[in-house]
Amino acid sequence: MAICPHCQTVSDFLAPCPTGDGFFCIEENEHVSHPDDRLLGQQIAGRFIVVSVIGHGSMGHVYKAIQGQVDRSVALKIFRPEYLSGTTGDQKGDDEARRQGQQRFVQEARVLGSLSHPNCVTLYDFGFSDHGDFLYIAMEYVGGISLRRAVRRGLKIRPIIEITKQILLALREAHALDIVHRDLKPENIMLSHRATTDEQIVKVLDFGIAKLLQQDTESQTMAGLLFGTPAYMSPEQCRGDVAAIGPATDIYALGCMMYEMICGQLPYDSHIPHEMVRLHLNAPIPALHGRSGATVPPAIEQFVKRCMSKEPSARYGSAKIALKAFEEAIETEGLGSGVRSRGHDANDTGSRKVVVPKNKISGIHIDPVTTPEAGVEALAMVVDERALAPADASVQAAQVMVDKVSIKQPRVAIAGSALGQQGVVDTMEGTAQAAGALDGERLSTIAGGSRGILLIMALLGVLVFCASLFYYIYTYVLG
C-alpha cells in the first residue's frame, strides 16, 4: 500500500498526493521505518521522486529515487552545503567560502560526469535545491552485492583475477581523464549483472567524491585533514601530502584490496586509526598467505607488493601501466583467459566472468529481485562510516553502507564521500531481506532441519496420546 508521507493519505505508488500537498505517495513501510525523514515523497529538482532511504552519514544522506521522465531508478546523494568548505568565523567570510565551495562542486561534478565506462557508476545529474539548503548528485542505481560481502564469504583465485582486472579497467578510464578515486575499498566495489545479457560485471562507485567535497589544498594542509579509509589509505594520504595524491594512490588501495581478497585479512590491521596510519607509513609489506593455506602465485604476489610500495614512484604510475603488468603476470602463471584489454574501448570489460560463491548476482538497471534464481537483493551505494578493521566488519554503517553492516573500521577522515566519511555504507535496500536472500541456502537447510524436528515431535505427541488413551480405557473402562 502506498501513502503520502506527509498526510498519510492512501493512493497509488508515485501518484501525487490527492490533497495537493506537493508530496508523492511511497510504500507505507518505508514511511513507517523513517517517519521523520523530510525528503521521502518529495520531488527533487522537478525530476527525482524520493522513494526510500539507503543510508545516512555525517555529511548527508543517500536515497533511492525514481526519475519519472525516463522511468529509471537512481541513487540520490544529498549533501549539506556547509561541508563544501570551511568556516571562517564571520558571516561574510562563511558566505564567500560557501560560494567558492559550490563553484568547486560544480566544476568537479562536471568532470565526473564525463566519466563513462561499463565498470564505472554513471553520474546522471547534480545541482542545488531550490532553497539552497542542500546539494545533490544523481547516480546510476546498482543492484548486486558489495565486494566486502564477497570477501567475507571467500573468493578463489580466478574470480579475484577477474574482479581485479575489471577494477583496473575502470581506473584506467578514470586516470586517462585525470580523475583519481581517492577512497577505493571493498565497500565501493559492486559485483553486479547486466540486465540485457548474462554477463556479471564489476562496478566501481563514488569516483572523485572525496575531492568533490574537499576544501582547497592549502586549507586542507593547514587543518591536517586526511581523506580516505584508514585500512586502504596510501602513505601519502596518511602523511596528509595532498600534492602527492595521484593515480598511484589508487594503485596502493587496489594492492590492499587484492591482499585482503587473497589472504582474507587486511595487510595492516588495527582497531586504532592512528596505529593503522603508522603501519601504512612504516611497516614492511607482509607476505601473502592464501586462505586455508592456498598457494599464492609468485607473479601475483609480486604485483600486489609493487602496488603497495611505500613511495608512489615505486608503484605502477597509472592503471593503464598496472593493467598491462597484471595481464602479463596472470599469463605467466597460466591464469589468463586469453582475452587481453584493448585501448580504451568503453565496451571492453575483459572476460566478464565473476563468480561469487553460492550466489548469482541480480541486475543492474532493474530493481533487484529476491527469487531463488537471482539470490540477492539490491545493494545500493552509500556512504561510509566504517571503522577500521574489517575482519567482518563491513559495513557499512551507511555502507551505514547493513548488513547495515557492522561498524568496524571507522574512517579517519574528515571529509568523505557521499555522505560524509565517504565511507562505508554498503547499505542494502532492505537489510533483512537482502541478508535473507544472500543466506538463502543456509536458511533452507535450517528450515529443512526444523521440519524434521517438528515431525519427530509430532510422532512423540501421537505416542503419548495413545499411551494416555490406553491407560484411561484400562483403568476406568475395563477396571
Protein Blocks (a to p, Z undefined) as FASTA:
>chain_A
ZZdfklopacdehiacfklnopacddfklmmmmmmbmkgopaehhlaccfbdfbdcfkbc
cdddddfklopadddddddfklmpccehiaklmmmmmmmmmmmmmmmmmmmmmpccfkbc
cdfbgcddfkopaccddddddedddfklmmmnopafklmmmmmmmmmmmmmmmmmnopaf
klacfklpccdddfkbccdcdddehihklmmmmccfklmmmnopaedjfklpcfklmnop
aklgcfklmmmmmmmmmmmmmnopafbdcfbfklmmmmmmmmccdddddehhiacdfklm
mmmmmmmpmblklmcfbfklmmmmmmmmmmmnopaghiacehjbfklgbjopacdehiac
ddfkbccdfbfklopacdddddddddcdfklagejfbgojopnbpaehiafbdnianhij
iiaddbcehjllmmmmmmmmmmmmmmmmmmmmmmmmmmmmmmmmmmmmmmmmmmmmmZZ
